[in-house]
Amino acid sequence: MKYRFMNEHRRDYAITLMCRVLRVARAGFYSWLQEPVSDHAKEDARLLDLIRDSYRASHGVYGARRIFGDLREVGEVCGFHRVERLMRENGIKPVRGYKKPRAIAGRPSIIAPNHLQRAFTVEAPNKGLGDRHNLCQDLAGLALPGSRRRSCSHARLSAGR
């Protein structure tokens, strides 16, 4: 990729400057000019043709695992991840099963049952959900860690009303 960039901009900048900035060897760039496609890239192209043939023979049903198995049967020496990478890069995907994929709907909300028979409906704001006085009287007997008072300040305010 760096060599390709250098080749495209070699008329604008000096090769030695680009080699220094991109941290590549000048000799490597000139050898790349003689043979720009690497052996690995050539092997990938050859392997991709075999993958496409196997994919067509299976009518687009086979995925990477089965195509890898087909290549092994033919006697091809390659890795599964290489086959998977080549298929992903070239957009070769297996056809999903005969069923049409469905959209996954969200689960319905589950409402907890009202075992205590509490009334959660209100007629007006700040009315009907319980009196603060009653709530504080229930909590007055609880001693919270780190608190010295056992009574609730709301209970004292409500009692005075």
N, C-alpha and C positions, 0 to 999 in steps of 0.2 A: 504494500500500500504506500509506503514511504517512497519506494523507488518509482512508482507510477506518478506520485506527486512531483518528484524531482524531474522526471521526464517531461511532464506537462509544463513545468516552469523553468526549464533549463535555458530558455532564451531570455528570461527576465532576470535571473540570478545566477551567480557563479556556482558551479558544481561543488567546489571546495567549501564554499560558505554554507550551502544547503546540507552537505555531509556533516559539517561541524555542528550546525543547529539541530539537525535531526538525529545526530549521534549514530551515523552509519559509516561503514567503510567505503571509500571511493572505489576500491577494487570490486567490492560487492555490487555497486551500482553498475559498473561497466560490464561485469559478468552477467548481470541481469539483462542488460541491453542485448547481449548476444542470444540469450534464451530466457525470455520473460516469463514463460509458464513453467512452474516447477514440476518436478516428477510427481509430487503428491497431488497437485491439481490435475495432472493428466490422468492419474490413477482414479481420482474421484470422478472425473468425467466418464471414464470407461465403466466404472462401477455404477454410475447413475444410469447409464444405458441398460445395464443388466437389471437394475431395480425397476426401471420403467417397463421392461419386457415382462418381468414377473408380475408386476402390478396389472398390466393389460391382460395377461393370461388368466388372472384370477377375477377379471371383470371388475376391478377396483375394490374387491372385498378384503384382500390381504393387507395387514398392517406390517409394521416393522419386524415383529417377531417371526411371522410366517415367511416374509420375504427373505429374512436372514436365514431361515431354515432352508428355503429353496436354493439360495446361493451356496450354502454349505453342501447341499446334495449335488450340485453341479461341480463342486470341487473348488469353489472360490474361497480364498483365504482372506477374511476381513472380520472386523469386530462388529458386534451388535450396535454399539453406540455410534459407530461410523455410518451404518445403514440408517439408523434413526436420525442422525444429524442431516444426512443428505436428503432424506425424505422431508424433513421439516423445512430445510432451506429452500426446497423446490416445490413446496406446497402439495406434496403427495400424501393424501390422507385416505384411510380406508372408509368405505361406505358403512354407515351404522346399520344395525340390524334391520329387519323388515318392518319393525314398528316405527311409526313416526315419533320423533322426539317431542315430548310434551313439555310445556312450560311448568316449572315447579311453583305451585301456589304456596303462599304462606300458610302456616298453621292457624286454625281458628283460635281466638283468644279463649283461654280457659279461665272461667270465673270461679273462684273458690266458693264453696257452699257456705251459707250463712248459718252456721251451727248455733250461734248465740242469739239468733233472732233479733239482731240489732236493726234499727231503722236508719237507713242511710239517706233517706230523702229529706229535703228541707223545704220549708215554706218560704222563708226569707233568709237573707244573708245573716250569719251569726246567730241563727235560731235553729233549734231542733236537733243539733248534733250532740246535745248534752250540755249540762250546765258546768261552768268552770268550777263552781263551788263544790259540786258533787265529785267531780274528777279529782280535785285537790284533796278533798276529805279522804278519798280512797287512797291517795298517794301519801297522805300525811304520815301514816305509820311506817313508811319505808325509810330506812336510813341509807342514804347514798354514800359511797366511799368518799372521804375527804370533806363531807359537809357536817357541820355541827348542829344545824337546825333540823328538827324533825318535822316542823310544820311548813306548810306551803304559804307563801306570801299572798297568793291569789285567794286562799281561803279566808285570810284576815280581811282582805279588801271586800270580798263578797259578803262576809258576815256583817260588816258595818252598814251595808245598804239597806 
